[in-house]
């Protein structure tokens, strides 16, 4: 940005979503408003011997019918397929052409960027575990690494292993759209896609790009992923009632429900959107980021990182807490997160905390890990559009220590002009994005 040049306003011109409640934005939104659950028994692999046997899976999804050349993305992992589909939906709404060498949409591809919060892909489980099984020397109780390398070389597929890298979904989106501008990926756990959106907005504000395809994608529903979260005791074990297992802010909450999916938002400078005649859905006005500098898996007891991120986002937006109509919480349904997030909101909002509406979409579509922040940002955009906020489902036994308005068990009609989206990830990463109804 040149000296004395005004920062660009950043608007949202397209949204796309693939998640356990639906394979597009509208289906998902209707599911959220109806209080539906995307949680059920795990089918991606046999989890019958695991402490947690359920999850929130994307169902019956195939991106290939959306494309003229799906073979270009055939090696992509599960998360990449979701990202390709969500990008097509978002680009079509924004009037951005895909799969063409000669686009006529008014966008200079050198100034079309990508910023994703994308998770690592899954390993080739059959080959990986088969190699371990064949290379284990039971007599000597040790691995025969030469044998492991031999079996792995025979069984593992090079393209599949390469697609585990977290930057690969961005590469597929670049191929799909022709984007040749700034290309960045971050993997900051549960905060990744909210961070991606916030930092992408800053790039546009500073004049580094005209349009950025942002958001996130992730799937950790595989044996290693589920094992890791079970070992952390982070997942709910409510195997007798999967649909009610995600119960944020409830006294009986016992962990989150892992999900998967992709959420894509098209961010654009106001000048670019107006020049192209794109329909503006909302405006990104604030972003705050911080680290807890505490423990790897625990939030600071006073929520100091979350408090700082919220205050930074409000300052960046040039507004006060009283200007916020709705908060899309991180709301994971873990004992620690819900208590400390509530404390952080009270610390910043003071007496007004009890007057603002908060809810957790994770109670319905689960925790989408790297994609969750952008998915919840999309619910904020839809809440602004339709003047209704999704409820927090399964909140039948409120925790008496958590006394804010969590919009229990049903959507609520209300005017939403300004919404705040909170994401807090393992490692102490905190990211908050504020979105507002667009006003000319």
N, C-alpha and C positions, 0 to 999 in steps of 0.2 A: 504494500500500500504506500502510495506517495505521501510525502509530508503535506499536511493540511487537507488531505483527501478524506472525505467522510467515510466511515466504515459502511460496508454494504449491509443492508438488511437481508436476513436469511429466511426464506419461506419454504414450506413443504408443498410440492406439486404432485407427488405420487406416493402411494403406499402399497405394499404387497406383503402378504402373510401366508405362511404355511405352518400349521401347528396342530396339536391334537384335537382341537375343536373344529377345524375346518381347513380346507385347502385354498382358501382365499379370504380376503378381508371381510366381505359381507357375511359369509357363512359363520366365520368366527365371531363376528360382532353379534349376530343374532343369537348364537349359542351363549355368549357371555350375558346378554340381557335376559335370556330365558333361564339362566342359572344351571346350564348343562355341565356335565363333567366329561372330560376327555380321558379319564383315568380308568384303567382296567387291568386284567391279568397280562403279564408280559408274554408277547408272542415272538419277538425278534429272536430270542434264544430261550432255551429251557432254563428257567430260573427256579425250578422247583426245590432245589437244595439250598437256595440263598435265604438269608433272613428276610429279605424283601422280595416278593414274587410279583409285584405289580409296578406299573409305570404309566406315563402318559405318552402314547405312541402316535405318530402321524399315521393315518390310516388310508389305505388304498390310493396312494399318491404315485403319479407317474408324470414327470415333466415333459416327456418326449412328445406327446401330442401338441404341445404348445409351440414346437420349433420346426423349422424347415430342415435343419441339419443337426438333429439330436446326437448323431454319431460323434460329433466333436466333443461331447461331454460324457461319453459312455464310460470312461475310466474314473469319473468323479465318484467320491464316496457319498454316503447317505446325506450328509450335510450339504455337500455341493449341489446335489439334485434339488434339495429344498431351496437353496439360494438362487439357482437358475430360475426356478418357477416363480419365486416371489419377486425376482427382478423383472421378469417379463410382465407380471401384473402391475408393478409400480411404474415401469417405463411406459406401458400403454396408457395408464392414467395421466402421466405427465406429458404425453405426446412425444416421447423419445423413441426413435426407431431402433429396432434390434435386427441382427443378422443381415446387415446390408453394408456394402462398401461405399455407397453413395447416399448417405442420409440427407433428407430434405427437411429436417426438423429445426433448423436454425441454430444448432449447437456445434461449436468448434470442438472436435474430439480432443484437441490438444488442451482444452480447458474443461474437459469432462473427467472428473476424478473418481476414485473409489476409496472408501475408508470403511473397512469391516472389522467388527469384533467377532472373529471366526475361531472356532475351536479346532483342536487337532482331530484328524480323522481316526477311525477305528482301525485296529490291526486286522490282518487277514487271520481271523481267529483259528480256523481249521488248520491252516498251515503252521501257524505259530505254535499252537498247543501240540500238534502232531510232531513237530520238530523237537519240542521239549520231551515229549513222551518217549520218542525213539532214542534220544541222546542221554536219557537218565540211566546212569550205571547204578542199579539197585544194590548190587553186591558191595560196591565201594562207597555207596551213598554220596555220589558226586556226579556232576555233569561231564559228559564227554564232548567238549566243545568242538572238536574236529568233526564228530558225527553230527552235532547240531548244525554246523555251518554247511555240511554236505546236504543234509535233508532240507534245510532252509533254502539253499540255492536251487534245489530241485523243485520245491513246492511253492515258494513265494513268487509273486508276480511283481516285477519292477515298477510298473505303472501304479499298481495299487499301493505299494509302499511309499512311492513319491507323493501320492495323494493324501497321505497322512499329514503333510506339512500344513500348518495353519494358514499360510498365504495362498494356498491353491484355489479356494473358492473365489478369491479376488481375481486370480488369473482367468478363471472360467467366465467371470462377469465381464472382464476386459475383452475377451474373445467374443462374447455375445454382443456387446454394445459398441465395440470399437474405441472404448475409453482409453486415452493416452495421456491423461493428465496425472496429477499426484495420485499415487497408489500406495496405500498403507493398510496394515493389518495390526490389530492389537489383540492379545489374549490375556485379559485381566479378569479371568474367572467370570463370576456372575455379573460383573459391572461392564463387561467388554463392549457390548453394542451400545450402551448408553454413553460410554466414553467415546466410542467411534463417532456417534452422532454429534456430541458436543465439540469434539476436536475438528470434525469436518465443517461444522458451522463456523468455527473460528477461521479456518482456511478461507472459506468464502467471504467472511466478513473482512478479512485482510486483503482480498483481491487476488488470492493465489489460484482460484478456480471459479468458474461460473456456475457449474453444476457438479454435485458429488453424489454418487450412489452410495448410501451408507446403511448401517444397520448391522445385522449379524446372522450367523448360522452355526448350529451345533447339534451333534447327537453323541451322547455318551452312553446310550443304551446298548452296551456290550459287556461281556463278562468282566473285563478289567475295570471298566468305568463303574459298574455297579458294585464290584468288590471294594473298590477304593472308598466309595461313599458309605458303604456298610461298615467298613473298618473305622471310619470317622464317626460312626453312629449318627450320621446326619440324616439318614432316610427314615421315613415312617415305616413301622413294621405292622401296620394295621391290615394284615393280609385278609382278615375276615370281612373287611368293608372298604375296598379300594376307593370307591367313589366318594367316601367321606373322610379319607385319610388326610387330605390337605385341608387343614382347618386353622388358618392364620388367626392369631389373637384369641384363640380359644384356650380355656384352662386345660383341656385334654390334648393339646397339640403335642406330637411326639417326633416331628421331623418333616422334611419336605418330600414331595413326590417328584421324582426326576422325569423330565419331559424332553422334547426335542423339537426342532423346527427352524424356520428362518423368517426374519422380519426385515424388510427393506424399505427405506424411506428415500425419496428423491429430494435433496436439499438444493436450493437454487437461489442465486442472488435475485433480489426484487427486480433489478434492472433487466436481467435475463428473462425472468418469467413474464414481465410485462411486454418485453420486446417480442417474445414468442406467442403471446396471448394464452399462456398456460393458466389453467384454473388454480387458484391459490387455496390450499386447504387450511393452512395455519401458518404461524410465524414462530421461529425459534428465537427467543429473546434473552435466555440466560443459561449459563453453564458453569458449574462448580465442580472441582475435583480435589481430592485430598487422600492422604494415607493415614491410617491409624497409628503407625509406628509403634505397634503393640505386640500382638501375637499373630502367628500365621493363620490360625483358624478361628480365633476369638475376636469379637469386637471389644473395643475399650469399654470398661464398665460404665463410663459416663457418656459414651457415644461421641467422644470428642472429634473423631474423624468425620462422622456423619454430620455433626453440627457444623463443622467448618465447611463441608461441601455445600450444605444447604445455604449457609450464610453467603458463601462465595457466589452461588447461583443467583440469589436475590440481589446482591450487589451488582453483578454483571448485568442483570435485567433492569436495574434501576427502579426496583419496586420494593415493597415491604411485605411481610408475611400476611398482612391483612388483605393484600391484593389477590392472594391465592384462593381459588374457589374449590379446587379438588386436588388431592394428592394420590397418585398411583404409587402405593407403597412397595417396598421390596417384599415385605410380607411373606416370608418363606414358610411359616408354620413350624419353625424351630423355636424351642423355648428361649434361646438367647436372642436371636434376631428380633423377634416381635417385641420383646420387652425393651431392648435398647433402642430400636427404631422409634418406639413410642416416646421414650425418654428424650431422644434427640429432637423430635417434633415439638414436644412440650418446652424444651430448653429454648428453642428458637422462636416459637410462636407465642409463648407465654399464655395468657388467658384466652387468646384467640384460638388456641389449639383445639378447644372443645367445640368450636363453632365451624371448623372446616371439615368437609367430608373426606374420608380416607377409605380406600378399599384395596383388595389384593386379587387381581385376576388369576394369580397362581392357584387360588382355591379351586379353579375350574380347569385351566389348561396345564397346570403343573409348572415346574421350574425348568425353563428352557435353557438354562445355564448361559452360554455366551450370547444366545439370541434373545434372552428374556427382557433385557432393558428396552430394546427397540420394539418388541412386541407390545410392551406396556405403554411405550410412547404412542404407538398407533392407537391404543385404546383411549389415550388422552385426546388425540386428534378427533376420534369419532365421538367422544363425549362432548367436545366443543361443537362439533357439527350438529349433533342430534339433541343436545341439551338433556342428556341422561348419562348417569354413571353406573357402571356395573357394581354389583354387590360383592360382599365377602361371604362366600357360601360356607356352610357347615359351622357357622358361628352360633351354636345352640347352647353352649355353656361358656359364656364370656368369662375371661380371666378378670377377677375383681380388681387386680392391680393395673389392668389396661382399660382405661375409662374414656377413650376418645370415641368419636363417631365413625365406626368402621363400616357403615352402610350394611348392616347384617342381613344376609339371606335373600335379598331381592334388589334388583336395579332400582334406581331412584331418579325420577324426573327432576331436573334442576338446571338452572342456567349456569353454564360453565364458560367463562371468558378466559380464565388463566388457570392452567394445570401444571403441577409439578410432578416430575417422574424421578423416583429414587431407586438407585441400584448400589448395593454394597456387596463386594466380593471377597472371597478368601484371599488372604494376604494383606487385608486391610485397605483395599482399594474402594474408594467411595466416589460416585459420580451422580450428579443431579442435573437434569435438564428441565428448563421451564419453557412451555409452549403457550402461545396466546392466540385468541381469535384474531384473524387478520383484519386490520383496519387501514384503509388507504390514507 
